[in-house]
Amino acid sequence: MLTRFHHVALICADYPRSRAFYTGVLGLSVIAETYRAARDSWKLDLALPGGGQIELFSFPDAPPRPTRPEAQGLRHLCFATEDLDAAIAELARQGVETEEIRTDPLTGARFTFFADPDGLPLELYEELG
């Protein structure tokens, strides 16, 4: 029935700021970008390494996320990395703060959290070789 993960959709408060974050800071590639005049809305399709996409939307007057990260619904997005320390250093170079590194007690892998421009919690998870 299911063949693979396709996409996750995000609604941002400031489209240019979020576009710069996901393409510049995280380095995701643009697949397509569309302005929908009838909705006064942008839709940006971004390619994730290894497959899948992020669909970044802007909508006028979209309400903010009520809480993070324990509200019902999407908890966070996680990106894999082979070198957590290097990834954290690159985020810091771009002005993005990360939380303290934690260790997953089940897998022994290290991970940390940071936020996108709208406060959406994002995780970096170090894949063990």
C-alpha positions in Angstrom: 0.0 0.0 0.0 2.5 2.7 1.1 5.7 3.0 -0.9 7.6 5.8 0.8 7.3 9.0 2.7 6.4 11.9 0.3 6.3 15.2 2.2 5.5 17.2 5.3 3.7 20.6 5.0 4.6 23.6 7.1 2.9 27.0 7.3 5.3 29.9 8.1 4.7 33.4 9.4 7.3 35.2 7.3 7.8 33.5 3.9 11.1 35.2 2.9 12.7 34.5 6.3 11.6 30.9 6.3 12.6 30.4 2.7 16.1 31.7 3.5 16.3 29.4 6.6 15.4 26.2 4.8 17.4 26.9 1.6 20.3 28.9 3.1 20.8 27.6 6.6 19.7 24.0 6.1 20.7 23.9 2.4 17.6 22.3 1.0 17.2 22.4 -2.8 14.1 24.1 -4.4 12.0 21.8 -6.5 9.3 24.4 -7.3 8.1 27.7 -6.1 4.6 29.0 -6.8 2.7 32.2 -5.9 -1.0 31.6 -5.7 -2.6 35.0 -6.1 -6.1 33.9 -5.3 -4.9 32.8 -1.8 -2.2 35.4 -1.5 0.0 32.4 -0.7 3.4 31.0 -1.6 4.1 27.3 -1.9 7.8 26.2 -1.9 8.6 22.6 -2.6 12.0 21.6 -1.1 13.9 18.4 -1.6 15.1 16.4 1.4 18.3 14.5 1.2 17.5 10.8 0.7 14.0 11.5 -0.7 10.8 13.2 0.4 10.0 16.9 0.5 9.0 19.8 2.7 6.2 21.9 1.4 6.5 25.4 2.8 3.4 27.5 2.7 2.5 31.1 3.6 -1.0 32.1 4.4 -2.3 35.5 5.5 -3.2 35.6 9.1 -2.4 32.0 9.9 -2.6 31.5 13.7 0.7 30.7 15.6 1.5 27.3 17.0 -0.1 27.1 20.5 2.7 25.3 22.3 5.8 23.3 21.6 6.8 20.5 21.6 4.2 18.6 23.6 1.0 19.8 21.9 -1.1 17.2 20.0 -0.1 16.8 16.4 3.3 17.1 14.8 5.9 17.1 17.6 9.1 17.8 15.6 10.9 17.2 12.3 14.2 15.2 12.5 17.1 15.4 10.1 19.9 12.8 10.1 23.5 13.8 10.1 26.7 11.8 10.0 28.6 14.4 12.1 26.5 16.1 14.8 29.4 18.3 16.0 30.0 19.6 12.5 26.3 20.2 11.9 26.0 22.1 15.2 29.0 24.2 14.3 27.5 25.1 10.9 24.2 26.0 12.5 26.0 28.2 15.0 28.0 29.9 12.2 24.7 30.8 10.6 23.3 32.2 13.9 21.1 29.2 14.9 21.2 28.1 18.5 20.9 24.5 19.5 20.1 22.8 22.7 22.5 20.7 24.7 23.5 17.4 23.0 21.5 14.5 24.4 22.1 10.7 24.0 19.2 8.4 23.1 19.1 5.8 25.8 17.7 3.2 23.4 20.1 3.6 20.5 23.1 5.4 22.1 22.9 8.0 19.3 23.5 11.7 20.0 21.0 14.3 19.0 20.0 17.9 19.6 17.1 20.3 19.0 16.9 23.7 17.4 14.1 25.8 15.9 13.1 27.2 12.6 12.1 30.9 12.3 8.6 30.2 13.5 9.7 28.2 16.5 9.0 24.8 14.9 11.1 22.3 16.8 13.7 20.6 14.5 16.0 17.8 15.6 19.4 16.7 14.3 20.1 13.0 14.9 23.6 11.5 14.4 23.4 8.2 12.5 25.8 5.7 13.9 27.9 3.9 11.3 
